[in-house]
């Protein structure tokens, strides 16, 4: 028995000698990864996930909180369910802006009815920026949907918006929706202007459409001097639709972009899935206003509301943030 113990100890010692240099090498070069940059994660109390909060905290009043939310098949049927609408309104009021995907209403009245419901329950005024029906190419019209930005007017001022022109390359089933906003301080002064681009990709083509978002950014930059860009929405960029390997081959995973929501996140309601479908990607820190706080809002009752959770991030609205 002693001989066996000695042999086992010898094997363990050899393994340690082999693995230790590799471990040290990985730790030394961890920050040199070409794909990921570190963000600090704050998770709401109801989330059962690891939390790494930034030491320099911000109160809710000191930030503008923006969420992306795929409201599953948001049409007349869902709008007719008062309990579901009430919960959707309460979710929206937790944010200063909610970027909504999967609006499916041929009459296009649901987005306005929802805005009225939000304002009826709010002490502050919300406004809406609504896209045309996306899927404008003939071969994409079967998947047409609308996007909407619902935003608190005390935090944001709208400038302009349009659907990305996809007529030449036809890279998307549903063209991304681009909107320019001013970020406002608590006193109502303009702090920064920035651009948001939202998308709901076709699941079967999620890798290609996610990759094509880089082309959307490049096209936008050809016609604008704006450098602060936020891409957010339902990318379907995980699980059976997109592997980490496939995503890592894309230009949008270069160091030029900060993927706030990592591949390890779970943005789906179902207990049977663990998929980071909903993403937030930045091209900059928006003049130091993004300080790394984000989360997945799991405070939702059931899948009648949606099969996706809202995913959010914070922007500092202090007037002296750059000083």
C-alpha positions in Angstrom: 0.0 0.0 0.0 2.8 2.4 0.8 4.4 1.8 -2.6 1.0 2.6 -4.2 0.8 5.8 -2.2 4.3 6.9 -3.2 3.5 6.2 -6.8 0.3 8.2 -6.6 2.1 11.1 -5.0 4.7 11.0 -7.7 2.1 11.2 -10.5 0.5 14.1 -8.7 3.8 16.0 -8.4 4.5 15.5 -12.1 1.0 16.8 -13.0 1.5 19.9 -10.9 4.9 20.6 -12.5 3.3 20.3 -16.0 0.1 22.3 -15.2 1.5 25.1 -13.1 3.4 26.9 -15.9 0.4 26.6 -18.2 -1.9 28.1 -15.5 0.5 31.0 -14.8 0.7 31.6 -18.6 -3.0 31.8 -18.9 -3.3 34.2 -15.9 -0.6 36.4 -17.3 -2.2 36.7 -20.7 -5.8 36.7 -19.6 -6.2 40.4 -20.2 -4.7 40.1 -23.7 -7.7 38.3 -25.1 -8.6 39.7 -28.5 -12.3 38.9 -27.9 -13.3 40.1 -24.5 -12.8 43.1 -22.3 -13.7 43.1 -18.7 -17.0 44.6 -17.5 -18.2 44.9 -13.9 -21.5 43.1 -13.4 -24.3 44.2 -11.1 -27.2 41.7 -10.8 -30.6 42.5 -9.4 -31.4 40.8 -6.0 -33.8 38.3 -7.6 -31.0 36.9 -9.8 -29.1 33.9 -8.7 -25.9 34.7 -10.4 -22.4 35.8 -9.4 -22.1 39.5 -8.7 -19.1 41.8 -9.2 -20.2 45.3 -8.4 -18.0 48.3 -9.2 -16.6 49.9 -6.0 -17.6 53.3 -7.3 -21.3 52.9 -7.0 -24.1 54.9 -8.6 -27.6 55.3 -7.3 -30.6 54.7 -9.6 -31.1 58.5 -9.8 -27.6 59.0 -11.1 -28.0 56.8 -14.2 -30.0 56.4 -17.3 -31.0 52.7 -17.5 -31.6 51.3 -20.9 -33.1 47.9 -21.6 -33.6 45.7 -24.7 -36.7 43.5 -24.6 -38.1 41.0 -27.0 -41.8 41.1 -26.1 -42.9 37.8 -27.6 -45.4 38.2 -30.5 -46.5 41.7 -29.3 -49.8 42.2 -31.1 -53.5 42.6 -30.5 -53.9 39.3 -28.7 -51.3 40.1 -26.1 -52.5 43.7 -25.8 -56.0 42.3 -25.0 -54.7 40.6 -21.8 -55.0 43.3 -19.1 -52.8 41.4 -16.6 -50.0 40.9 -19.2 -50.2 44.5 -20.3 -50.1 45.7 -16.6 -46.9 43.6 -16.1 -45.3 44.9 -19.3 -46.0 48.5 -18.2 -44.5 47.8 -14.8 -41.4 46.4 -16.4 -41.1 49.4 -18.7 -41.3 51.8 -15.8 -38.2 50.3 -14.3 -36.2 51.8 -17.1 -35.6 55.1 -18.7 -35.6 53.5 -22.2 -36.9 50.2 -23.4 -36.0 49.0 -26.9 -38.7 46.6 -28.0 -38.5 43.9 -30.7 -41.1 41.6 -32.1 -44.0 44.0 -32.5 -46.5 42.1 -34.7 -49.6 44.2 -35.4 -50.8 44.8 -39.0 -53.0 47.7 -37.9 -50.0 49.2 -36.1 -52.2 50.4 -33.2 -50.7 48.2 -30.4 -47.5 50.3 -30.0 -49.5 53.5 -29.5 -52.0 51.7 -27.1 -49.0 50.5 -25.1 -47.5 54.0 -24.9 -50.9 55.3 -23.6 -50.9 52.5 -21.0 -47.3 53.4 -19.9 -48.1 57.1 -19.5 -51.4 56.3 -17.7 -49.3 54.5 -15.0 -46.3 56.9 -14.9 -45.6 60.1 -13.1 -43.3 61.1 -15.9 -43.8 61.4 -19.6 -42.7 58.6 -22.0 -42.6 59.0 -25.7 -42.1 56.4 -28.5 -40.0 56.1 -31.7 -41.6 53.5 -33.9 -40.0 51.9 -37.0 -41.6 51.1 -40.3 -42.4 47.4 -40.7 -39.0 45.7 -41.1 -38.6 43.0 -43.7 -39.0 45.2 -46.7 -37.4 43.0 -49.2 -39.8 40.8 -51.1 -38.3 37.6 -49.8 -38.4 38.9 -46.2 -42.0 40.1 -45.9 -43.2 36.9 -44.2 -41.2 37.9 -41.1 -42.2 41.5 -40.9 -42.1 43.2 -37.5 -41.7 46.6 -36.0 -39.2 48.0 -33.4 -40.0 50.7 -30.9 -38.0 52.8 -28.5 -40.0 53.8 -25.4 -38.2 56.5 -23.5 -38.5 58.8 -20.6 -38.4 62.4 -21.9 -36.5 63.6 -18.8 -33.6 61.4 -19.7 -33.5 61.4 -23.5 -34.2 63.7 -26.4 -35.0 62.1 -29.8 -33.1 63.3 -32.9 -33.8 61.0 -35.8 -34.4 57.4 -36.8 -34.5 55.1 -39.8 -34.4 51.5 -40.9 -31.0 50.5 -42.3 -31.0 50.3 -46.1 -30.6 46.6 -46.8 -31.8 46.8 -50.4 -28.4 46.2 -52.0 -26.9 43.4 -49.9 -30.1 41.9 -48.4 -28.2 40.7 -45.3 -31.1 40.8 -42.9 -34.6 39.3 -42.7 -35.6 42.3 -40.6 -33.5 45.5 -41.2 -31.9 47.0 -38.1 -33.5 50.1 -36.8 -31.2 53.1 -36.1 -32.0 56.0 -33.8 -30.1 59.0 -32.6 -30.7 60.4 -29.1 -29.3 63.0 -26.7 -28.6 61.9 -23.2 -29.8 64.4 -20.6 -28.6 65.2 -17.1 -30.9 65.5 -14.2 -31.2 69.2 -14.9 -32.2 68.5 -18.5 -28.9 69.7 -20.1 -27.5 67.7 -23.0 -24.6 65.5 -22.0 -23.9 63.4 -25.0 -25.4 62.3 -28.3 -25.3 58.7 -29.2 -26.8 56.1 -31.6 -28.7 53.0 -30.9 -29.1 50.2 -33.4 -31.5 47.4 -32.6 -32.1 44.1 -34.4 -34.1 40.9 -34.2 -32.2 38.4 -36.2 -33.6 35.4 -38.1 -32.7 32.5 -35.8 -31.6 30.2 -38.7 -29.3 32.9 -39.9 -28.2 34.4 -36.6 -24.5 34.1 -37.2 -24.5 35.8 -40.6 -26.9 38.6 -39.5 -24.9 39.2 -36.3 -21.8 39.4 -38.3 -23.5 41.8 -40.8 -24.1 44.3 -37.9 -20.4 45.3 -38.4 -21.3 46.4 -41.9 -24.2 48.4 -40.6 -21.8 50.2 -38.2 -19.4 50.8 -41.0 -22.1 52.1 -43.3 -23.4 54.4 -40.6 -19.9 55.8 -40.0 -19.5 56.6 -43.6 -22.3 59.1 -43.3 -21.8 60.3 -39.7 -19.1 61.5 -37.3 -20.9 59.8 -34.4 -18.6 57.3 -32.6 -20.8 56.3 -29.6 -22.9 53.4 -30.9 -24.9 50.8 -29.0 -26.1 47.7 -30.7 -28.7 45.8 -28.8 -31.6 43.4 -29.3 -32.4 39.8 -29.9 -29.4 38.5 -31.7 -30.3 34.9 -31.2 -26.5 34.6 -30.8 -26.2 31.4 -28.8 -27.2 27.8 -28.3 -28.2 26.0 -31.5 -28.3 29.1 -33.5 -24.7 30.4 -32.9 -21.7 28.7 -31.3 -19.0 30.6 -29.5 -16.6 29.5 -32.2 -18.7 30.8 -35.0 -19.2 34.2 -33.2 -15.5 34.5 -32.6 -14.9 34.5 -36.3 -16.9 37.7 -36.8 -15.5 41.2 -37.2 -18.0 42.4 -34.6 -16.1 40.3 -32.0 -12.9 42.3 -32.5 -11.4 44.5 -29.8 -13.2 47.4 -31.4 -16.5 46.2 -29.8 -17.3 45.6 -26.1 -19.8 42.8 -25.7 -21.5 43.7 -22.4 -23.6 40.5 -22.2 -21.2 37.5 -22.4 -21.9 34.1 -23.9 -22.3 32.7 -20.4 -25.5 34.7 -19.7 -29.0 33.4 -19.7 -31.6 35.8 -21.1 -34.4 33.3 -21.7 -37.4 32.7 -19.4 -37.5 28.9 -19.8 -35.9 26.8 -17.2 -35.0 24.3 -19.9 -32.7 26.7 -21.8 -29.6 28.7 -20.9 -29.0 31.0 -23.9 -27.6 34.5 -24.3 -29.9 35.4 -27.1 -30.3 39.1 -26.1 -27.1 41.2 -26.3 -25.7 44.7 -25.8 -22.6 45.6 -27.7 -20.8 49.0 -27.5 -18.3 50.6 -29.8 -17.1 52.9 -27.0 -17.7 53.7 -23.4 -19.9 56.7 -24.4 -17.4 59.3 -23.1 -16.8 57.3 -19.9 -20.5 57.2 -19.1 -20.7 53.4 -19.3 -19.0 52.1 -16.2 -19.8 48.5 -16.5 -23.1 48.0 -14.7 -25.7 45.7 -16.4 -28.0 42.9 -15.6 -30.7 40.5 -16.7 -34.1 41.4 -15.2 -35.7 38.2 -14.1 -38.6 39.8 -12.3 -41.2 38.5 -14.6 -44.2 36.2 -13.8 -44.5 33.8 -16.7 -44.0 33.2 -20.4 -47.3 34.8 -21.3 -45.4 38.1 -20.8 -42.4 37.0 -22.9 -40.0 34.1 -23.4 -37.1 36.6 -23.1 -36.0 38.7 -20.0 -35.2 42.3 -20.4 -31.4 43.0 -20.4 -30.2 46.4 -19.3 -27.2 48.6 -18.8 -26.5 51.9 -17.1 -25.1 55.2 -18.3 -23.8 57.8 -15.8 -25.7 61.1 -16.1 -23.5 63.3 -13.9 -22.6 66.5 -15.5 -19.0 66.3 -14.2 -18.3 62.7 -15.2 -15.4 63.8 -17.5 -13.8 66.2 -15.0 
